[in-house]
Amino acid sequence: MVTASEEYSFTSFSNLPFYTRVNARLLDLAEVGKQRKIVDLGCGTGGVTKLILERLQSVKDSVIYAIDHSASALKAAAEEIGDRRNATIKFVHSEVQNLTDAVRDRVDAIVYCNSIHYVPDKSRLLRQIKDKLTPNGIFAFNTSFFEGSQPPDTQEFFRKWMMRSLRILKRDHGLSVDKTSKVESRVQIRADQYRELVEEAGFEVQVNDLNRVEVPHEGWHHISGFSDWIEGVMPGIPLDKGREVLQKGLREIWDEMNLKTVPRVWLSVSASKPQFG
């Protein structure tokens, strides 16, 4: 039986090739392959965990801690990755904000792909991450939910998509969104504010990168079936109806504008813990 959280999960989007390339690029920027003990924060169904495995130069001497709040996602990750006798993968059921208790060891690298925007107290998490890293350890994260992730030349697309979806919602279901509701993932900060938070936590930023990524139709289609996206752009609307009208509105606008892709900007940051500090 498929639960609501599984039906409206991020999995379909995260399995798309372009998204895999985005996260692979972050891991390469952070030189994750040279590390021995690595934490994959918010690992989900294991897509990034597999990318880490592919990059490890000394697999038999390495440990990956794959952490996620979803037990079903961890189960799927374990099944997808399978038994890797030449590497140790420890699946940890925990909220990322409880990193201190979730992983007892000091580690060489911590990666957090496209989820840091969910964390209300980012400063507290960053302090935990710094404490958990060995001297010169690496913390790398990316996000496509920050102020500036939507390029100016995409505003017409988003305006038409949202307006069309709202009309469909009203016409087909007699519903309107609750504009007073706003989920945490939609409360966005700027790229420079992320850098400030990282530096204030005591890290030395090595890479601070903005990368324009062309997202195909299937990317926007799948994100329209993700609960957090639906709740962000259709607050107060049942998930099934939100998904329906967003995907229908997308299809109509995509064809009318004769689009091939619509870009999104990803912020990628790689920072190191000072040897003394």
C-alpha positions as CSV (number, residue, x, y, z in Angstrom):
1,M,0.0,0.0,0.0
2,V,1.4,3.4,-1.0
3,T,1.2,6.0,1.7
4,A,0.4,9.7,1.0
5,S,4.0,10.7,1.9
6,E,5.3,8.2,-0.7
7,E,2.8,9.2,-3.4
8,Y,3.7,12.8,-3.1
9,S,7.4,12.4,-2.5
10,F,10.5,13.9,-4.1
11,T,11.6,10.6,-5.5
12,S,10.3,10.9,-9.1
13,F,12.0,14.3,-9.5
14,S,15.3,13.2,-7.8
15,N,15.7,10.3,-10.3
16,L,15.7,12.5,-13.3
17,P,19.1,12.6,-15.2
18,F,19.5,16.4,-15.0
19,Y,19.1,16.3,-11.2
20,T,21.6,13.6,-10.9
21,R,24.1,15.7,-12.8
22,V,23.4,18.7,-10.5
23,N,24.3,16.7,-7.4
24,A,27.2,14.9,-9.1
25,R,28.7,18.3,-9.8
26,L,28.4,19.3,-6.1
27,L,30.2,16.1,-5.0
28,D,33.0,16.8,-7.5
29,L,33.4,20.4,-6.3
30,A,33.7,19.1,-2.8
31,E,36.2,16.3,-3.8
32,V,34.2,13.8,-1.9
33,G,36.0,10.9,-3.4
34,K,39.1,11.6,-1.4
35,Q,37.3,11.3,1.9
36,R,37.0,8.3,4.1
37,K,34.1,8.9,6.5
38,I,31.2,10.7,4.8
39,V,27.7,11.7,5.9
40,D,24.9,12.0,3.3
41,L,22.4,14.2,5.1
42,G,18.8,13.8,4.0
43,C,19.8,10.9,1.8
44,G,16.2,10.0,0.7
45,T,16.1,6.9,-1.4
46,G,19.9,6.9,-1.9
47,G,20.5,8.7,-5.1
48,V,23.4,10.8,-3.7
49,T,24.7,7.9,-1.6
50,K,25.2,6.0,-4.9
51,L,27.0,8.9,-6.4
52,I,29.3,9.1,-3.4
53,L,30.1,5.4,-3.7
54,E,31.0,5.8,-7.4
55,R,33.6,8.5,-6.4
56,L,35.3,6.8,-3.5
57,Q,39.0,6.1,-4.2
58,S,39.4,3.7,-1.2
59,V,36.0,2.1,-1.0
60,K,37.0,-0.8,1.3
61,D,38.3,1.7,4.0
62,S,35.3,4.0,3.8
63,V,32.1,4.5,5.8
64,I,29.0,6.3,4.5
65,Y,26.4,7.4,7.0
66,A,23.1,7.8,5.1
67,I,20.7,9.8,7.3
68,D,17.0,10.5,6.7
69,H,13.9,11.2,8.7
70,S,11.8,8.8,6.5
71,A,12.0,5.1,7.4
72,S,10.4,4.1,4.1
73,A,13.0,6.1,2.2
74,L,15.9,4.5,4.1
75,K,14.4,1.1,3.3
76,A,14.1,1.9,-0.4
77,A,17.7,3.2,-0.3
78,A,19.0,0.0,1.3
79,E,17.2,-2.1,-1.3
80,E,18.4,0.0,-4.2
81,I,22.0,0.1,-3.2
82,G,22.1,-3.6,-2.1
83,D,24.9,-5.4,-0.3
84,R,28.2,-3.6,-0.9
85,R,30.7,-5.8,0.8
86,N,33.6,-3.6,-0.1
87,A,32.0,-0.5,1.6
88,T,30.2,0.1,4.8
89,I,27.0,2.0,4.6
90,K,25.1,2.8,7.8
91,F,21.5,3.9,7.3
92,V,20.4,6.1,10.2
93,H,16.8,7.0,10.9
94,S,17.0,10.6,12.3
95,E,16.1,14.2,11.7
96,V,19.0,16.1,10.3
97,Q,18.8,18.6,13.1
98,N,19.7,15.7,15.5
99,L,23.1,15.1,13.7
100,T,25.0,15.2,17.0
101,D,23.2,12.2,18.3
102,A,22.7,10.4,15.0
103,V,26.4,10.0,14.2
104,R,28.9,9.5,17.1
105,D,32.1,9.5,15.0
106,R,34.0,12.5,13.6
107,V,33.8,12.5,9.8
108,D,35.7,13.9,6.9
109,A,32.9,15.2,4.8
110,I,29.2,16.0,5.1
111,V,27.0,16.6,2.1
112,Y,23.4,18.0,2.1
113,C,21.7,18.1,-1.3
114,N,18.8,20.4,-2.0
115,S,17.3,20.3,1.5
116,I,18.9,22.9,3.7
117,H,16.1,25.3,2.9
118,Y,13.8,23.2,5.0
119,V,15.8,23.7,8.2
120,P,14.3,26.5,10.4
121,D,17.5,27.0,12.5
122,K,20.2,26.8,10.0
123,S,22.8,28.3,12.3
124,R,22.3,25.5,14.9
125,L,22.6,22.8,12.2
126,L,25.8,24.4,10.8
127,R,27.4,24.4,14.3
128,Q,26.5,20.7,14.7
129,I,28.1,20.0,11.3
130,K,31.3,21.9,12.2
131,D,31.6,20.0,15.5
132,K,31.1,16.7,13.7
133,L,33.8,17.3,11.1
134,T,37.5,16.5,11.6
135,P,40.0,19.4,11.1
136,N,40.0,20.3,7.3
137,G,36.8,18.4,6.9
138,I,34.4,19.4,4.1
139,F,30.8,20.5,4.2
140,A,29.0,20.8,0.9
141,F,25.4,21.7,0.1
142,N,23.3,22.9,-2.7
143,T,19.8,24.3,-3.0
144,S,17.4,25.5,-5.7
145,F,15.1,27.2,-3.2
146,F,16.7,30.6,-2.4
147,E,16.0,34.2,-3.4
148,G,17.4,34.4,-6.9
149,S,16.9,30.8,-8.0
150,Q,14.2,31.9,-10.4
151,P,15.9,33.7,-13.4
152,P,14.2,36.9,-14.5
153,D,13.6,35.5,-18.0
154,T,11.4,32.8,-16.5
155,Q,8.9,35.1,-14.8
156,E,6.5,35.1,-17.7
157,F,6.4,31.3,-17.6
158,F,5.7,31.1,-13.9
159,R,3.1,33.8,-14.0
160,K,1.2,32.2,-16.8
161,W,1.5,28.7,-15.2
162,M,0.3,29.8,-11.8
163,M,-2.6,31.9,-13.3
164,R,-3.7,29.1,-15.5
165,S,-3.6,26.6,-12.7
166,L,-5.6,28.8,-10.4
167,R,-8.2,29.3,-13.1
168,I,-8.4,25.5,-13.5
169,L,-8.7,25.1,-9.8
170,K,-11.6,27.5,-9.6
171,R,-13.3,26.2,-12.7
172,D,-13.0,22.5,-12.0
173,H,-13.1,22.3,-8.2
174,G,-14.6,25.7,-7.0
175,L,-11.5,26.2,-4.8
176,S,-9.1,29.1,-4.1
177,V,-5.8,29.0,-2.4
178,D,-5.2,30.2,1.2
179,K,-2.8,33.0,0.8
180,T,-2.2,33.4,4.5
181,S,-0.4,30.0,4.7
182,K,3.3,29.6,3.8
183,V,5.5,26.6,4.3
184,E,9.1,26.8,5.5
185,S,10.6,25.7,2.3
186,R,9.1,28.7,0.6
187,V,10.6,31.2,3.1
188,Q,13.7,31.9,1.1
189,I,17.0,33.7,1.9
190,R,19.6,35.1,-0.5
191,A,22.7,33.3,-1.7
192,D,24.9,35.8,0.1
193,Q,23.0,35.1,3.3
194,Y,23.8,31.4,3.0
195,R,27.5,32.3,2.7
196,E,27.3,34.5,5.8
197,L,25.7,31.8,7.8
198,V,28.4,29.3,6.8
199,E,31.2,31.7,7.6
200,E,29.6,32.8,10.9
201,A,29.6,29.1,11.9
202,G,33.4,29.1,11.5
203,F,33.8,27.6,8.1
204,E,36.1,28.7,5.3
205,V,34.2,28.9,2.0
206,Q,36.1,27.2,-0.8
207,V,33.3,27.3,-3.5
208,N,30.3,29.6,-3.7
209,D,28.8,28.8,-7.1
210,L,25.6,29.8,-8.9
211,N,24.8,27.4,-11.8
212,R,21.9,28.0,-14.3
213,V,20.4,24.6,-15.0
214,E,18.0,23.9,-17.9
215,V,15.0,21.9,-16.5
216,P,13.0,19.8,-19.0
217,H,9.2,19.5,-18.9
218,E,9.4,16.2,-17.0
219,G,11.2,18.0,-14.2
220,W,8.4,20.6,-13.7
221,H,5.8,17.8,-14.1
222,H,7.3,15.7,-11.3
223,I,7.9,18.7,-9.0
224,S,4.2,19.5,-9.4
225,G,3.5,16.1,-7.7
226,F,5.8,16.8,-4.7
227,S,3.8,17.6,-1.6
228,D,6.1,20.5,-0.5
229,W,5.9,22.2,-3.9
230,I,2.1,21.8,-4.0
231,E,1.7,23.2,-0.5
232,G,4.0,26.1,-1.4
233,V,2.3,27.3,-4.6
234,M,-1.2,26.0,-3.7
235,P,-1.5,26.5,0.1
236,G,-4.6,25.1,1.7
237,I,-5.5,22.9,-1.4
238,P,-5.7,19.1,-1.1
239,L,-2.6,17.4,-2.6
240,D,-4.5,15.4,-5.2
241,K,-6.3,18.5,-6.6
242,G,-3.2,20.6,-6.4
243,R,-1.2,18.1,-8.4
244,E,-3.9,17.7,-10.9
245,V,-4.3,21.4,-11.7
246,L,-0.6,22.2,-11.6
247,Q,0.2,19.5,-14.1
248,K,-2.7,20.4,-16.4
249,G,-1.8,24.1,-16.3
250,L,1.9,23.2,-17.0
251,R,1.0,21.1,-20.0
252,E,-1.2,23.8,-21.5
253,I,1.3,26.7,-20.9
254,W,4.3,24.6,-22.0
255,D,2.6,23.9,-25.4
256,E,1.4,27.5,-25.8
257,M,4.8,28.9,-25.2
258,N,6.5,26.2,-27.3
259,L,9.1,25.6,-24.5
260,K,11.9,23.0,-24.5
261,T,13.3,23.8,-21.0
262,V,12.8,26.3,-18.3
263,P,15.9,27.2,-16.2
264,R,16.5,27.2,-12.5
265,V,19.5,28.4,-10.6
266,W,21.3,26.1,-8.2
267,L,23.4,27.5,-5.4
268,S,26.4,25.2,-4.5
269,V,28.6,25.8,-1.5
270,S,31.7,23.8,-0.4
271,A,33.4,24.9,2.8
272,S,36.1,23.5,5.0
273,K,36.5,23.4,8.8
274,P,39.8,25.2,9.7
275,Q,42.5,22.9,11.1
276,F,42.7,25.1,14.2
277,G,39.3,26.4,15.2
